[in-house]
Structure formats: C-alpha cells, structure tokens
Amino acid sequence: MQAKLSLSVLGAALLAAFATDYAIACSSVVVGKNASADGAVIISRNEDYTINNWNKKLVIHPRRDTDKGEMISFKNGLKVTAPQTMLRYTGLMDWNGDTTAADGPYEERGVNEFNVAVSATNSMDINDAAKKADPLVDSGVIEADIPSFVLPMAKSAREAVELLGKTVTEQGAGEGNGILLADTKEAWYMEIGSGHHWIAVRVPQDKYLFVANGMRIHDVNLADHENVLSSPGLADFVAKNKLLDHVDSKRFNFAKAFGSVGDRYNVDREWLGQHMLTPSLAQKVREQQYPLFLTPDRKVSVADIGRVLRANFQGTELAQVKDADRPMGVDRTIETHVFELRADMPKELQVLTWQAFGSPGAAVFMPMYENAMKDVPSALRAGTDVYEGQSAYWAFRADATLAQTNPGKYGPVLAGWQNHLEGAFLQHQSMVDHQLKKLYAQNPQAALAEANQWSNGNVLTAVQSAHDVFQSLMTDMTKSTEKKYTPAELEKIKAL
C-alpha cells in the first residue's frame, strides 16, 4: 500500500463506522524503524470515547524553569515533583481539560523537545485476583495524567518508561492501562496491571505490535533488561498470589497474570490487525492470545496504519461471526494520531504527526511538524462538545453526521474526498521533507518558520475542504426533500 488508500476500503470503513456504538476503548499500532516504509519509528492510536461528541485541542507548553519544591499536581490527587526545567511539549487536550469542571487534562498524546512521543492510553481490564492482591490507588497514575508529567521530564523513550514505572511503584496506579512511548531510536510498550505492578517491552526494530484493550505482554524474559523493564519483585508477587499456575520468568505471561485474555472484544481486533499487516500468516480467530510481535509482509506506511485503524471485518472470517461487533473503525472515535519519528531529519523536524479528528473513517490525516510549530491554528484551539463551525473536530464530525443520513450515497462521496486530499498529503510529504532539510542546512530558523507555516496551512486546507464537503452534502440533502410535481401541477405553480 503506497500513498493512496483505496476507495472501497474507505467506503466500507465509513459504512461500518456509521452502524454501531460500543463501550470505551482504543486501538493502537506500533512499528519498529526497520519495519516501516520510510525508516521511522511509529506509534499510533485511535482515541475512542463513550460518546460521539467530544472535541480536542492542541496545546503547546513552552519550556520553563520551575520554583524550588514545585509539584505537578492533578485533580485525582497524583503529585509528581517537577524537574528544575520543564521541557517544551505538545498535548492534545480535552476541550475542557484546563477547567475545574474536567476530570483531568486528558492530553492523551504529545511530543517533547527531545522528540519523545507518548500516547496514553489503551484502557485495560484488570482481573479480580490481581485487583484483590494489589488494589488500585485512587490518587495514583491514571490516563488523564500520564503525558502531562512524563513529557516535561523524559529525554528518551526508555527514560519515559522508567519515570512512569517508578511513579506507579511509589504512588500506585488508579487504572489498568497500555501506554505507547517512543523516540527516534526505539519504541516501548508498557502495561499497568495492578495498583503497583507494571511491565514494559521494547518493540523489535523489524516488527510491529497491535494493541486493543486487552493486556498483550507475554512470553518475555524478565531478566532481559535491555528489552524488558518491570516493577520490582514482579515474578515473586505473581507466584505468591497464585496469579499464574506456573511462573516462568523467562517466558513470563503478564497479560494472563493481570488481565483477561481471550475476550472477543479485544482478540477480534488483534486478529484483524495482524491479518491485515501479515496476511501470509494463517491464524485462527478467537485465540486466547496472539503473538506479541510480528514481522509485516511488507514494510508499513502511514497509509497502511490509516487502513488498519479504519478497518472493519468485511471480507474476513469474522464477517460471518454473529457476535463479532467490535472492529477498529467506530463512529465514536474522537481523534486518531500517528507519530513518525525520523532520525535522519533535523532535530526540530524529526517528529511528523499525522492527526485526524472524529472517526478516522470520515476524516483526513493532516501532517504537522509539532516541534517546529510556534502557533496553533485557530481550528485546533476552538470548540466544545456543542457543534460550531470553527473547530477542526466539528468540521469532520459534521460531515460524518450528514453522511449517516444516507450512508450508501454519501459514504462513497466522503471516501472519494478523503482519498484525494489525504493522498495528496502523503504523496507530497517526502518532497516537503527534502526541501525543509535542505533549507535547514542553510538557515535553520527559516526552515522552522516554513515548517510552522506549512503545518498550520495543512490544517486550514483540510478544515476548509471539510466545510466544502459539508456544503455539498447539505445542498444535496435539501434538494432531496423537494416534492416531485406532475407537469400540470408545475405549470399551475409557475402561473401563480
């Protein structure tokens, strides 16, 4: 799959996304640099919510020195000692995340000035035995807090894992979560399985990882500290509390010890994601656990990730399974992000974010160099959970809503528009990278100014294009309500 996504795949994704609703959840794809099409480390995720309407805003937090004894504090009671200098970072915050009415900032994903990217989280169930053995802590680490204290501090992905793990060990966790962390060298995947226990694995450079909402980490060697990090005394804790029938520290099954393996809500997506990226591997549906890492049949592009995160079961074995009702592409996704981390670009241009708002089945991935951005376009600063015509979220959400009135007619219209605009972004990206890299060598500030303008321009272009689609759909819908008159009736009307 190269720059363009097929019309049929997008149309099918749109129709599936319009069909049903589900409980809260997310889907993620992580790709090692030797498994990606352009040599980038990639982390990506659908942020799914309980309702359809929930706007997000892009926030840039500048680098700043802190006061002695300053704490980073959150509404649930978590407090983390601030570093001497808080690093510059971006966050994609809930529309009300900076108000007292919010449960927390829920910045969800971001990147800092050291090109450390965090995506948090895939919500995960903890089994009853693990909860009883090590209860959750209300004031501990939760999804609403994670990027907001990790990104201002961590200077590498591994350091981000260690910081987050140390905080869970010392202050506890309030939820079970799966977290994606990456820099230009490597990607890590971390799972929090109880009040104080966690594990993290480094994604092999030639493989990818797909995550739904079930814990995935299994068959790992706890003594391999180069590739596996975990909470102190993890194996002993599992053995003492009989969370596994047999504890093998060289093939440790964290997911089975702390999670609920085999849940169709999760394994159906795991099977589908691996089937799409490694179709040569024949796997049965509804297995208890699927391989943690796989080699893709061909190197993975941003377009491929878009295809996976928009996917439904059409054309697969699961299409014939009556209760297979949870694919990746759902209507209540509020945003989707793909981070490409490229070591061969100048520092401020190494992270390229592909950002979509609303369900990715009815939206366009817009490319931005977030570490070069000085300004946030107004469309990424505006909006609430009530429709308005200014924000990027509502521009795409409105088109999806209109298309649902007649998905057979309007779904292909949206897919064609999406294919054209997103395809253009993807097709031109390597040229833009080349031009900016060349300009940076001559004049870094000019290159960064150009990258900022280009990033803002992509958002404005995509949002205006979505407004144009809205206008076309609305015009056609109003025409469709016209009464059909007989020739005699029409002549009578004309004569009035």
C-alpha positions in Angstrom: 0.0 0.0 0.0 1.6 3.3 -1.1 0.3 6.9 -0.9 -3.3 6.3 -1.8 -5.9 4.4 0.2 -8.5 2.5 -1.8 -11.9 4.0 -2.3 -13.5 0.6 -1.5 -11.7 0.2 1.8 -12.5 3.7 2.9 -16.1 3.4 1.8 -16.5 0.2 3.7 -14.9 1.7 6.8 -17.3 4.6 6.6 -20.4 2.4 6.4 -19.2 0.2 9.3 -18.4 3.2 11.4 -21.9 4.5 11.0 -23.5 1.3 12.1 -23.0 0.8 15.8 -21.7 2.0 19.1 -19.6 0.4 21.8 -18.0 0.8 25.3 -15.0 3.0 25.8 -11.8 1.6 24.2 -8.9 2.3 21.8 -6.7 0.5 19.2 -3.0 1.0 18.6 -0.2 0.1 16.1 3.5 0.4 17.0 6.1 -0.1 14.3 9.9 -0.6 14.6 12.1 1.5 12.3 13.2 -1.4 10.2 9.6 -2.5 9.7 8.4 0.9 8.5 8.3 2.1 4.9 10.4 5.2 5.5 12.6 4.0 8.3 10.7 5.9 11.0 9.7 4.6 14.5 5.9 4.8 14.5 3.3 4.9 17.3 -0.4 5.4 16.6 -3.7 5.1 18.3 -7.5 5.7 17.9 -8.8 7.6 20.9 -12.3 6.2 21.4 -14.8 7.6 23.8 -18.1 6.8 25.4 -20.0 9.4 23.2 -19.7 10.7 19.7 -19.2 14.4 20.5 -16.1 15.3 22.3 -13.7 18.0 20.9 -9.9 18.0 21.4 -7.5 21.0 21.4 -3.8 21.1 20.6 -1.8 22.8 23.3 1.9 23.9 23.2 3.6 24.1 26.6 6.8 26.2 26.5 10.0 25.2 28.2 10.2 26.9 31.6 12.2 26.8 34.8 10.3 25.8 37.9 10.3 27.0 41.5 12.0 25.1 44.2 9.7 22.4 45.6 7.2 22.8 42.8 4.9 19.9 42.2 3.0 18.8 39.1 -0.5 18.1 40.5 -3.6 16.5 39.1 -7.2 16.5 40.1 -7.3 12.9 41.2 -4.6 13.7 43.8 -1.5 12.5 42.0 1.5 14.7 42.7 4.9 14.5 41.0 8.0 16.5 41.8 8.7 18.9 39.0 12.1 18.9 37.4 14.3 22.1 37.6 13.3 22.7 33.9 10.0 21.6 32.4 10.6 20.6 28.8 8.6 22.1 25.9 5.9 19.7 24.8 2.6 19.5 22.9 -0.6 17.9 24.2 -3.9 17.0 22.6 -6.2 18.1 25.5 -9.9 17.5 26.1 -11.8 20.6 25.1 -12.5 21.3 28.8 -9.3 19.8 30.2 -7.9 23.0 31.6 -11.1 23.9 33.5 -12.2 22.9 37.1 -15.1 21.0 35.6 -12.9 18.5 33.9 -11.7 15.2 35.4 -8.2 16.0 34.2 -6.4 17.4 31.2 -6.5 14.1 29.2 -3.8 15.4 26.9 -3.7 11.8 25.5 -0.7 12.2 23.2 2.2 14.6 22.7 5.8 15.1 21.8 8.5 17.0 23.6 11.6 18.9 22.5 13.8 15.8 22.8 11.5 14.0 20.3 10.0 11.7 22.9 6.4 10.9 22.0 3.8 9.4 24.3 0.3 8.1 23.5 -1.8 7.2 26.6 -3.7 5.1 26.9 -5.4 1.8 25.8 -7.7 1.2 28.7 -7.5 -2.3 30.1 -9.4 -4.5 32.4 -7.6 -6.0 35.4 -8.7 -9.4 36.6 -10.3 -9.8 40.0 -7.4 -11.8 41.5 -4.9 -9.1 40.6 -7.1 -6.3 41.9 -7.5 -8.2 45.2 -3.8 -8.9 45.6 -2.7 -5.3 44.8 -5.7 -2.9 44.8 -5.8 0.2 42.6 -5.0 3.6 44.2 -7.4 6.4 43.6 -4.7 9.1 43.8 -2.3 7.0 41.6 -1.4 7.2 37.9 -4.3 7.4 35.5 -4.9 8.1 31.8 -5.9 11.7 32.4 -2.4 12.5 33.8 0.3 10.5 32.0 1.5 12.6 29.1 1.3 15.8 31.2 4.0 14.7 33.7 6.1 12.3 31.5 6.7 14.6 28.6 8.0 17.6 30.5 10.7 15.4 32.1 11.8 12.5 29.8 14.7 12.8 27.4 14.4 9.4 25.9 11.7 6.7 25.5 13.4 4.4 27.9 13.7 7.2 30.5 10.0 7.9 30.0 9.2 4.2 30.8 11.5 4.3 33.9 9.8 7.6 35.1 6.3 6.3 34.6 7.2 2.9 36.2 8.8 4.5 39.2 5.8 6.7 39.8 3.4 3.6 39.6 5.7 1.7 42.0 5.9 4.5 44.5 2.5 6.2 44.3 0.3 3.5 42.7 -2.0 3.4 39.7 -5.6 4.1 39.6 -6.3 2.2 36.3 -5.1 -0.6 34.1 -3.6 0.9 31.0 -1.4 0.3 28.0 1.0 3.1 27.0 3.0 3.8 23.9 6.3 5.6 24.3 8.9 6.3 21.6 11.8 8.4 20.4 13.8 8.4 17.1 15.7 5.3 18.1 13.1 2.9 19.6 9.6 2.3 20.7 8.4 0.8 24.0 5.0 -0.6 25.1 4.1 -0.5 28.8 1.2 -2.2 30.7 0.0 -1.3 34.1 -1.6 -4.4 35.6 -2.5 -3.5 39.2 -2.0 -0.9 41.9 1.8 -1.1 41.8 2.9 -3.6 39.2 3.8 -2.9 35.6 5.9 -4.2 32.7 7.3 -2.6 29.5 8.8 -4.2 26.4 10.9 -2.7 23.6 9.4 -3.3 20.2 11.9 -5.1 18.0 13.1 -2.9 15.1 11.9 -5.3 12.4 8.5 -5.9 13.9 5.2 -4.3 14.8 2.8 -4.6 17.7 -1.0 -4.3 17.6 -2.9 -3.5 20.8 -6.7 -3.4 21.5 -8.0 -3.2 25.1 -6.7 -6.5 26.5 -3.3 -6.8 28.0 -0.8 -8.2 25.4 2.6 -8.8 27.0 3.5 -12.4 27.3 6.4 -14.8 26.6 9.1 -12.3 27.7 12.2 -12.8 29.7 12.2 -10.7 32.8 16.0 -10.9 33.0 16.4 -9.3 29.6 16.8 -5.8 30.9 17.8 -4.4 27.6 14.4 -5.2 26.2 12.1 -5.7 29.3 11.6 -3.4 32.3 9.2 -4.2 35.1 8.1 -3.4 38.7 10.4 -4.8 41.5 9.6 -8.3 42.6 7.1 -8.9 39.8 7.6 -12.6 39.4 7.6 -13.3 43.1 4.4 -11.3 43.6 2.7 -13.3 40.9 3.8 -16.6 42.4 2.9 -15.6 46.0 -0.6 -14.6 45.0 -1.1 -17.5 42.5 -1.9 -15.2 39.6 -0.4 -17.9 37.3 -0.5 -21.7 37.7 3.2 -21.7 36.8 5.5 -18.7 36.8 8.2 -18.8 34.2 10.4 -15.7 34.4 12.0 -16.5 31.1 8.6 -16.7 29.3 6.6 -14.5 31.6 2.9 -14.0 30.8 2.0 -10.7 32.3 -1.3 -10.4 30.4 -2.6 -13.7 31.8 -1.5 -12.9 35.3 -3.1 -9.5 35.5 -5.6 -9.2 32.6 -8.4 -11.1 30.9 -7.1 -13.0 27.9 -9.4 -14.3 25.1 -12.1 -11.6 25.4 -13.7 -11.3 21.9 -13.9 -7.6 22.3 -10.1 -7.5 22.1 -8.9 -10.6 20.3 -11.1 -9.9 17.3 -9.2 -6.7 16.7 -5.9 -8.3 17.5 -6.6 -11.0 14.9 -7.7 -8.4 12.3 -4.8 -6.1 12.8 -2.3 -8.9 12.4 -4.2 -10.4 9.5 -4.0 -7.0 7.6 -0.3 -6.4 8.2 0.8 -10.1 7.9 -1.8 -11.8 5.7 0.7 -14.6 4.9 0.3 -15.9 8.5 -2.8 -18.1 8.8 -4.2 -17.7 12.4 -7.4 -18.9 13.8 -9.9 -16.4 15.0 -10.8 -16.1 18.7 -7.5 -17.5 20.0 -6.7 -16.8 23.7 -3.5 -14.9 22.9 -1.9 -13.8 19.6 1.8 -13.2 19.0 3.1 -10.1 20.8 5.3 -9.0 17.8 5.1 -9.9 14.2 7.0 -9.1 11.0 4.8 -7.4 8.4 4.6 -8.9 5.0 5.8 -5.6 3.6 7.1 -2.5 5.3 4.4 -0.5 7.0 3.4 3.0 5.7 1.3 5.7 7.3 -1.3 4.8 4.7 -1.3 1.2 5.9 -1.8 2.4 9.5 -4.7 4.5 8.4 -6.2 1.5 6.7 -5.8 -0.6 9.9 -7.2 2.0 12.3 -10.2 2.4 10.0 -10.8 -1.3 9.5 -13.9 -3.4 9.9 -14.4 -7.2 9.4 -15.7 -7.0 5.9 -14.1 -9.6 3.6 -12.6 -11.6 6.6 -13.7 -14.7 8.5 -15.1 -12.6 11.3 -17.6 -11.1 8.9 -19.5 -14.4 9.3 -19.3 -14.5 13.1 -22.5 -13.2 14.5 -21.1 -11.6 17.7 -18.0 -10.1 16.0 -19.1 -6.5 16.6 -16.0 -4.6 17.6 -13.6 -3.7 14.8 -11.2 -0.7 14.9 -13.2 1.7 12.9 -16.1 3.1 15.1 -18.1 6.2 15.0 -17.3 7.4 18.5 -13.5 7.8 17.9 -12.8 11.4 18.8 -9.3 11.6 17.3 -6.6 9.4 15.7 -2.9 10.2 15.8 0.2 8.7 14.1 3.7 9.8 15.2 6.5 9.2 12.8 9.9 9.7 14.5 12.7 10.1 11.9 16.3 10.1 12.9 17.5 11.4 9.6 15.8 14.8 9.9 17.0 17.9 11.7 16.1 17.8 15.4 13.0 20.1 15.3 11.6 18.2 12.3 12.2 14.7 13.4 8.6 14.1 14.6 5.9 14.3 12.0 2.4 14.0 13.4 -0.5 12.8 11.3 -3.6 14.0 13.1 -7.3 13.2 12.3 -10.4 14.4 14.3 -13.6 12.5 14.8 -13.8 9.0 13.4 -10.8 8.3 11.0 -13.3 6.7 8.6 -14.7 10.2 7.9 -11.7 12.4 8.5 -8.3 13.2 6.9 -4.9 12.7 8.5 -3.2 16.1 8.5 0.6 16.3 8.7 2.3 18.6 11.2 5.8 19.2 12.4 4.8 19.8 16.0 8.2 20.6 17.4 8.6 23.4 14.8 5.2 24.9 15.5 5.2 28.3 17.1 1.5 28.8 16.5 -1.6 26.6 16.9 -4.1 27.2 14.2 -7.4 28.5 15.4 -9.2 25.3 14.2 -7.2 23.3 16.8 -7.9 25.8 19.6 -11.7 26.2 19.1 -14.7 24.3 20.1 -16.5 22.4 22.9 -18.9 19.4 22.8 -21.5 21.6 21.1 -21.5 22.0 17.3 -19.9 25.1 15.9 -18.4 26.0 12.6 -14.8 26.9 13.7 -13.0 23.8 15.0 -11.3 21.0 13.1 -13.1 18.4 15.2 -16.6 19.7 14.2 -15.7 20.2 10.6 -15.1 16.4 10.2 -17.7 15.3 12.8 -20.4 17.3 10.9 -19.6 15.6 7.6 -19.7 12.2 9.2 -23.1 13.0 10.8 -24.6 14.2 7.4 -23.3 11.1 5.7 -25.1 8.9 8.2 -28.4 10.1 6.8 -27.7 8.2 3.6 -24.5 6.2 4.0 -25.0 4.3 0.8 -25.0 7.5 -1.1 -22.8 9.8 0.9 -20.3 7.3 2.3 -18.6 7.0 -1.1 -18.6 10.7 -1.5 -16.7 11.2 1.7 -14.3 8.3 0.8 -13.5 9.9 -2.5 -12.8 13.3 -0.9 -10.7 11.7 1.8 -8.8 9.6 -0.7 -8.0 12.7 -2.8 -6.9 15.1 0.0 -5.1 12.6 2.2 -3.5 11.0 -0.8 -2.1 14.4 -1.8 -0.6 15.0 1.7 1.0 11.5 1.7 2.3 11.9 -1.9 4.0 15.2 -1.3 5.4 14.5 2.1 8.8 13.2 1.0 9.3 16.3 -1.2 8.4 18.6 1.7 10.9 16.8 4.0 13.6 17.1 1.4 13.0 20.8 0.9 12.9 21.6 4.6 16.1 19.5 5.3 17.9 21.4 2.5 16.7 24.8 3.8 17.6 23.9 7.4 21.2 23.3 6.4 21.4 26.8 5.1 19.1 28.7 7.5 17.6 26.7 10.4 15.2 29.5 11.5 13.9 29.9 8.0 13.3 26.2 7.8 11.4 26.1 11.1 9.3 29.1 10.1 8.4 27.4 6.9 7.6 24.1 8.7 5.3 26.1 11.1 3.5 27.8 8.2 3.2 24.5 6.3 1.8 22.7 9.3 -0.8 25.4 10.0 -1.6 25.5 6.3 -2.3 21.8 6.1 -4.8 22.1 9.0 -6.5 25.2 7.3 -6.6 23.4 4.0 -8.2 20.2 5.4 -10.7 22.1 7.5 -11.8 24.3 4.7 -12.1 21.3 2.4 -14.3 19.6 5.1 -16.5 22.7 5.1 -16.8 22.5 1.3 -17.9 18.9 1.6 -20.5 19.8 4.3 -21.9 22.5 1.9 -22.2 20.0 -0.9 -23.8 17.3 1.3 -26.3 19.8 2.8 -27.2 21.2 -0.7 -27.9 17.7 -2.0 -29.9 16.8 1.1 -32.1 19.8 0.8 -32.7 19.0 -2.9 -33.7 15.5 -2.0 -36.6 16.9 0.1 -38.2 18.7 -2.9 -41.7 17.5 -3.7 -42.0 15.8 -7.1 -44.7 17.6 -9.0 -46.7 16.4 -12.1 -46.2 18.6 -15.2 -49.7 20.0 -14.7 -49.0 20.9 -11.0 -45.7 22.5 -12.0 -47.4 24.7 -14.7 -50.0 25.8 -12.1 -47.3 26.8 -9.6 -45.5 28.7 -12.3 -48.6 30.6 -13.2 -49.3 31.8 -9.6 
